[in-house]
Amino acid sequence: MAAIRAAAVDAELSALAANSEQLTTALALAEAKRAAFVEDDEAAIEMILRLAS
């Protein structure tokens, strides 16, 4: 019985580790998208300022 519980805990820990890795990847992608939007906004502001001058 203890071996079954230990296997279940191992399986749960493996699933949590995989989920953590997926969350880390998703966070990195979100940060990259945010950075791209910031760069796009800065480029748009520069273009507007150039056109306005």
trRosetta pair geometry for C-beta under 8 A, 3 or more apart (Angstrom, degrees):
i j d omega theta_ij theta_ji phi_ij phi_ji
1 4 5.8 -52 -155 31 35 111
1 5 6.6 32 150 -15 66 105
2 5 5.6 -54 -149 39 36 111
2 6 6.1 38 151 -21 68 106
3 6 5.6 -51 -144 37 32 113
3 7 6.3 35 154 -20 64 104
4 7 5.7 -53 -149 36 30 112
4 8 6.4 32 151 -20 63 105
5 8 5.5 -53 -148 36 33 113
5 9 6.3 33 153 -18 66 104
6 9 5.7 -52 -147 37 32 111
6 10 6.3 36 151 -20 64 105
7 10 5.5 -51 -147 36 32 114
7 11 6.3 34 153 -20 65 105
8 11 5.7 -52 -148 36 31 112
8 12 6.3 31 152 -18 64 106
9 12 5.6 -54 -146 37 32 111
9 13 6.3 33 154 -19 65 106
10 13 5.7 -54 -146 37 30 111
10 14 6.3 32 153 -20 64 106
11 14 5.7 -53 -149 35 31 113
11 15 6.4 31 152 -18 64 105
12 15 5.6 -53 -148 36 33 112
12 16 6.3 33 152 -19 65 105
13 16 5.6 -53 -146 37 32 112
13 17 6.3 35 153 -21 64 104
14 17 5.7 -53 -148 34 31 112
14 18 6.4 30 153 -17 64 105
15 18 5.7 -54 -148 37 32 110
15 19 6.2 32 152 -19 65 107
16 19 5.5 -53 -144 38 32 113
16 20 6.2 37 153 -23 65 104
17 20 5.6 -51 -147 33 30 114
17 21 6.5 33 152 -20 63 103
18 21 5.7 -52 -151 34 33 112
18 22 6.5 33 150 -18 65 104
19 22 5.6 -52 -149 36 34 112
19 23 6.3 34 152 -19 66 105
20 23 5.7 -54 -147 37 31 111
20 24 6.3 35 152 -21 64 105
21 24 5.6 -51 -148 34 31 113
21 25 6.5 32 153 -17 63 105
22 25 5.7 -55 -150 37 32 111
22 26 6.2 32 152 -19 66 107
23 26 5.5 -53 -144 38 33 112
23 27 6.2 36 154 -22 65 105
24 27 5.7 -52 -148 35 29 113
24 28 6.5 31 153 -19 63 105
25 28 5.7 -54 -149 35 31 111
25 29 6.5 30 153 -17 65 105
26 29 5.7 -54 -149 38 32 111
26 30 6.3 33 153 -20 65 106
27 30 5.7 -54 -146 37 31 111
27 31 6.3 31 155 -19 65 106
28 31 5.8 -54 -147 37 30 111
28 32 6.4 32 153 -19 63 106
29 32 5.6 -54 -148 36 32 112
29 33 6.4 32 153 -18 65 105
30 33 5.7 -53 -148 37 32 111
30 34 6.3 35 153 -21 65 105
31 34 5.6 -51 -146 35 32 113
31 35 6.4 34 153 -20 64 105
32 35 5.7 -53 -148 36 31 112
32 36 6.4 33 151 -20 64 105
33 36 5.6 -54 -149 35 33 112
33 37 6.4 33 152 -19 66 103
34 37 5.7 -53 -150 35 32 110
34 38 6.4 34 151 -20 65 104
35 38 5.6 -51 -148 35 33 112
35 39 6.4 33 153 -17 64 104
36 39 5.7 -53 -148 38 32 111
36 40 6.3 35 151 -20 65 106
37 40 5.5 -53 -147 37 33 113
37 41 6.2 35 153 -21 66 104
38 41 5.7 -52 -148 35 31 112
38 42 6.4 30 153 -18 64 105
39 42 5.7 -54 -147 37 32 111
39 43 6.3 32 154 -18 65 106
40 43 5.7 -55 -147 38 30 111
40 44 6.2 32 153 -21 65 106
41 44 5.6 -54 -147 36 30 112
41 45 6.3 31 154 -19 65 105
42 45 5.7 -52 -148 35 31 111
42 46 6.4 33 153 -19 64 105
43 46 5.7 -53 -149 36 32 112
43 47 6.4 32 152 -20 64 105
44 47 5.7 -54 -149 35 32 111
44 48 6.3 32 153 -19 65 105
45 48 5.7 -53 -147 36 32 111
45 49 6.3 31 154 -18 65 107
46 49 5.8 -57 -148 38 30 111
46 50 6.3 30 154 -20 65 106
47 50 5.7 -54 -149 36 31 111
47 51 6.3 27 155 -16 66 108
48 51 5.8 -57 -146 40 30 108
48 52 6.1 28 155 -20 65 111
49 52 5.7 -56 -141 38 29 111
49 53 6.4 24 160 -21 63 109
50 53 6.1 -62 -149 33 27 106
